[in-house]
Amino acid sequence: MAISWQTTHYPDLAALQAALPAVPDWVRGVTIHHTWKPTEADWRGARTMEGLKRFYAAKGWSAGPHLFVAPDGIWGGTPLGVKGIHAGVCNATSIGIEIVGNFDAEPWSNPLAARLYPLFVTLLQWLRADETNLRGHRECLNNKSCPGAAINMPGVRANVTPQLFTKRFQVDVPMARLRARPTTQSARIGQQPHGSKLPAHPVRGQALEGDDRWARVKLPTGIIGYIYAPLGVWL
């Protein structure tokens, strides 16, 4: 079977950022994996990527994961605009990232984690998604240890959260309601007066009159909530 694949090398995160396409309308988040095999010691760049292409094709798959974080940078497999095959029910709405190595016994090393977190943040910012949309493979299919039994996914998300608040949002109406989720049906958890300037992260949410832009804001008290973005301006 023909497989949607494009062995592409991004030597660093900046190269990937420059190549990110328009966000596909089906994507809502990111699912992370570990390869288990190949390990870092096995990695041979394009040669390994072509071997992975043959491996997925032999399984009868029409696609595979999207990105591979390897010792020599980031590699593209299935194009980011194409739905991948990598995580069962999460395939329909997530980009699949494979981290080269086996992390069942030991967690990511500090140098590897220092490379991974900026990638996670970049992809969530690109997608206008929050850290709740960053999942491990085992959170999609619970018969897996992937992305490694030694990887604590709540801890991963907790580390990502503060890195997402890189913008500021100013309330531009007399009073804006703060919601628990980016929908008007979710609970009200507060309100912010005109002129409030808050650390924020753009996200997608319920579309109102065709506009799905929301701001995920962080109050000085530490409370995090959502404000419909047309009620304010990005600074």
Solvent accessible surface area in square Angstrom, and as a share of the most:
residue,aa,sasa,rsa
1,M,154,0.69
2,A,94,0.73
3,I,24,0.12
4,S,37,0.24
5,W,29,0.10
6,Q,67,0.30
7,T,44,0.26
8,T,46,0.27
9,H,77,0.34
10,Y,24,0.09
11,P,86,0.54
12,D,76,0.39
13,L,40,0.20
14,A,65,0.50
15,A,31,0.24
16,L,0,0.00
17,Q,86,0.38
18,A,94,0.73
19,A,51,0.40
20,L,37,0.18
21,P,59,0.37
22,A,91,0.71
23,V,51,0.30
24,P,19,0.12
25,D,116,0.60
26,W,39,0.14
27,V,0,0.00
28,R,115,0.42
29,G,0,0.00
30,V,0,0.00
31,T,0,0.00
32,I,0,0.00
33,H,3,0.01
34,H,15,0.07
35,T,20,0.12
36,W,145,0.51
37,K,125,0.53
38,P,18,0.12
39,T,42,0.25
40,E,90,0.40
41,A,85,0.66
42,D,51,0.26
43,W,18,0.06
44,R,141,0.51
45,G,8,0.08
46,A,50,0.39
47,R,185,0.68
48,T,19,0.11
49,M,0,0.00
50,E,64,0.29
51,G,25,0.24
52,L,16,0.08
53,K,66,0.28
54,R,157,0.57
55,F,111,0.46
56,Y,17,0.06
57,A,25,0.19
58,A,92,0.71
59,K,97,0.41
60,G,38,0.36
61,W,70,0.24
62,S,58,0.37
63,A,3,0.02
64,G,0,0.00
65,P,2,0.01
66,H,0,0.00
67,L,2,0.01
68,F,0,0.00
69,V,4,0.03
70,A,2,0.02
71,P,67,0.42
72,D,61,0.32
73,G,6,0.05
74,I,10,0.05
75,W,18,0.06
76,G,1,0.01
77,G,0,0.00
78,T,1,0.00
79,P,33,0.21
80,L,14,0.07
81,G,43,0.42
82,V,58,0.33
83,K,103,0.44
84,G,2,0.02
85,I,50,0.25
86,H,14,0.06
87,A,0,0.00
88,G,34,0.33
89,V,120,0.69
90,C,12,0.07
91,N,30,0.15
92,A,49,0.38
93,T,56,0.33
94,S,0,0.00
95,I,0,0.00
96,G,0,0.00
97,I,0,0.00
98,E,16,0.07
99,I,0,0.00
100,V,2,0.01
101,G,4,0.04
102,N,68,0.35
103,F,18,0.08
104,D,52,0.27
105,A,93,0.72
106,E,122,0.55
107,P,86,0.54
108,W,24,0.08
109,S,61,0.40
110,N,132,0.68
111,P,95,0.60
112,L,13,0.06
113,A,20,0.16
114,A,70,0.54
115,R,96,0.35
116,L,0,0.00
117,Y,30,0.12
118,P,53,0.33
119,L,2,0.01
120,F,0,0.00
121,V,13,0.08
122,T,14,0.08
123,L,0,0.00
124,L,0,0.00
125,Q,64,0.29
126,W,35,0.12
127,L,1,0.01
128,R,73,0.27
129,A,6,0.05
130,D,4,0.02
131,E,15,0.07
132,T,64,0.37
133,N,31,0.16
134,L,0,0.00
135,R,79,0.29
136,G,0,0.00
137,H,18,0.08
138,R,61,0.22
139,E,78,0.35
140,C,16,0.09
141,L,61,0.30
142,N,144,0.74
143,N,120,0.61
144,K,93,0.40
145,S,45,0.29
146,C,12,0.07
147,P,0,0.00
148,G,0,0.00
149,A,67,0.52
150,A,34,0.26
151,I,6,0.03
152,N,98,0.50
153,M,2,0.01
154,P,90,0.57
155,G,30,0.29
156,V,6,0.04
157,R,45,0.16
158,A,65,0.51
159,N,78,0.40
160,V,0,0.00
161,T,23,0.13
162,P,80,0.50
163,Q,71,0.32
164,L,0,0.00
165,F,28,0.12
166,T,90,0.52
167,K,96,0.41
168,R,109,0.40
169,F,0,0.00
170,Q,35,0.16
171,V,0,0.00
172,D,70,0.36
173,V,40,0.23
174,P,115,0.72
175,M,94,0.42
176,A,0,0.00
177,R,119,0.43
178,L,0,0.00
179,R,27,0.10
180,A,39,0.30
181,R,103,0.38
182,P,12,0.08
183,T,43,0.25
184,T,50,0.29
185,Q,143,0.64
186,S,20,0.13
187,A,65,0.51
188,R,145,0.53
189,I,67,0.34
190,G,33,0.32
191,Q,104,0.46
192,Q,28,0.12
193,P,68,0.43
194,H,113,0.51
195,G,32,0.30
196,S,21,0.13
197,K,110,0.47
198,L,8,0.04
199,P,43,0.27
200,A,0,0.00
201,H,1,0.01
202,P,29,0.18
203,V,4,0.02
204,R,46,0.17
205,G,25,0.24
206,Q,51,0.23
207,A,59,0.46
208,L,48,0.24
209,E,187,0.84
210,G,74,0.71
211,D,33,0.17
212,D,42,0.22
213,R,120,0.44
214,W,5,0.02
215,A,0,0.00
216,R,14,0.05
217,V,0,0.00
218,K,72,0.30
219,L,20,0.10
220,P,132,0.83
221,T,110,0.64
222,G,39,0.38
223,I,81,0.41
224,I,50,0.25
225,G,0,0.00
226,Y,5,0.02
227,I,0,0.00
228,Y,34,0.13
229,A,4,0.03
230,P,60,0.38
231,L,59,0.29
232,G,13,0.12
233,V,62,0.36
234,W,84,0.29
235,L,111,0.55
